Amino acid sequence: MAERGIDLNGPIVEANSEASFKQRGIQPQFYPDKFRYDETTDTFTCPADKTLKLRQTRRREGRVEYAYHASAADCQQCPFRDQCCPKSSPRMVVRKEDSPAVGAFRAKMQTEEAKQLYRTRAQIAEFPHAWIKEKLGLRRFRLRGRQNVRAEAVWACLTYNVQQWLRLSWRQTLQVVAA
């Protein structure tokens, strides 16, 4: 959005939520924020003092993800295995580095002005979204491909706008007739 000159105001989405850790059976004392990162060796140390080494680097849109894995032997012998990695072994922790544009967006959305502006979103945008989902049944796009989805979204928005225009112009006509 920054490259296009668009001032985006939106939510900051975090992929690893507390709910996902609970679902995987990970106890709070073994959440990723409890692992210590050592910048000089580029490793993590788990709460049981085992080392996780960098195994994979993935480039995603807006960030780079670094995946650190513990050795399978360390996890198998660990007395905390059932609390740390009960459903998957060995344990993995992902460190994310945002691109400068995403970092700037996060910083902007932490300002009081951006938070206040974002709060107004509900009264402006939520009703049309709910109306399109409920009245038009557009809960999922029926077509594939960016151009087809864009066309479907434009038609849905156009339909919403025409419906609102008819509703408002009909109301004005009724007020003129009643007067």
N, C-alpha and C positions, 0 to 999 in steps of 0.2 A: 504494500500500500504506500509505503514511503517513496518507493521508486516512481509511483504514479502520481505523487503529490496529493494523496488522499489522507486527510486527518482522521484516522480510525479511532473510534472509541468503542471498546468491546471488553469482554471478559478475558481474564488471564486463566487459561486452562492448564491445569496440572494433571499429567497423565497418571502418576503414581499416587493414588489417594490412599488414605488410611483404610478405607473399605476394601481396597484390593489386597492390602497386606493381611487384613483379618481373614478375608476369603481364602487366602493361601495358607492360613494357619500360622502366620508369623506373629510372634509376640511383640508388644511395643518396645521392649528393651533391645530388640534386634531389627528395628526399622533402619533404613539406610542412613538416617541422620545420626545414628549411634555409632556408625563406622567412621574411623578417623582416616582422613586423606593425608598422605605424605607427598607433597609436591616434588621434593627432591628425587624420590625413587619412583614417583608416579604409581603408587600402590595404595590400597586401602588396608586397614587393620580392623578386624572384626572385634566385637566385645570380648571374645575368647582369645584374643591376641594372635590370631592366625592371619596370614597375609593373603590378600586377593590381588592377583596380577592382571594387568591389561591384556585382554585376549582379542578384543574386536573394537573397531572404530566404524561408526556408521554416520554418513552424512544425511541429514534430514533437512527438510525445508525450514530454514530459520535457525538451525542449530546443528551441533555435532554431538553425537552420543558415544561415550567411551564405556565399554562393558568390561568389568573386572570380575574375575572368577577365582574362587578358592579352589584348592586342589581337592579332588574327590577323596583322597586318603584323609586329609584334615577333617573334612565334614563327616566322614564315616566314623571316625574315632572321637569326635567332639561330644562331650556330655550334654551340650545345649542343642543338639541337632533337631530334636522334636520342637523346640521353640523357635529356632532360626530358619530351618529349611525342611519342614516336615514333608512337603509334597514334591520338592525338587531338590536334587542334590547334584553337584555342589552348589553352594550359595553364589549368587551373582548380585552385583551392585552396579547401577548405571550412573555415571556422572555426565551431566549435560552442560554444554557451553552454548549459550545463545549467540546468535549473530549480532553485530552492532545495532542493526535495525530493530531486532526483537528486544534487545536490552534497552534501547531508547523507548520503545513502546511500553515495556514493563515499568520503567522509571516514570513515564508520563502518567500511566494509569494509577500510580501510587499517590499522585498529587491530589489535593482536596478538590481542586477545580474539576479534574477529570472524573473523580468519584461522584461529584454532584451532578455532572452532566450525564453520567451513565445511569444514575438513579431515575432520570426523566425518561429513560428508554421504555420502561414498563408502561407508562401511560400513553406513549406514542405508538410503540411497535407491537406490543403484545396482543392487542385486540385484533388487528389485521391478521397476524399469524394464526391466532385461534380461529378466526372466522374462515380463513382459507383452509385450515385443517378440517374444521367441522362441517362447514357448508359445502365446500368443494370436494371434500374427501381427499385432499392432497397431503397425505401423511408421508408418502414416499413417491419419488419421481417414477413415472411409468417408462420413461425413455432413458437411453444411455448416451453418453458423450456430452461434452461440455456445451456444444451448440444446441443440442436437443433439449438438455435440461434448462438452459437459458431460455429457450423459446417457451417451454412449458411454464417456467416461472413468470415470464412476461405475460403470458395469457392469463395466468391465475391473478396476477396483480391488476391487469387490465379489467378483468371480470369484477374484482373487488371494487376498483375505482368507479366503474360504471354503475354497479349496484348502489354504492354510496351516493353517487351523483343523482340517481333516480330517487333514492329515498329522501335526500335533502330537497330536490326540486319539487317532489310530490308534496312534501310538508309545506313548502312555501305556497304552492298552488292552493292547498286546502286553507291556509291562513288568509289568502286573498279572497277566496270564495266566501269564507265565514264572515269576513269584515263587510 
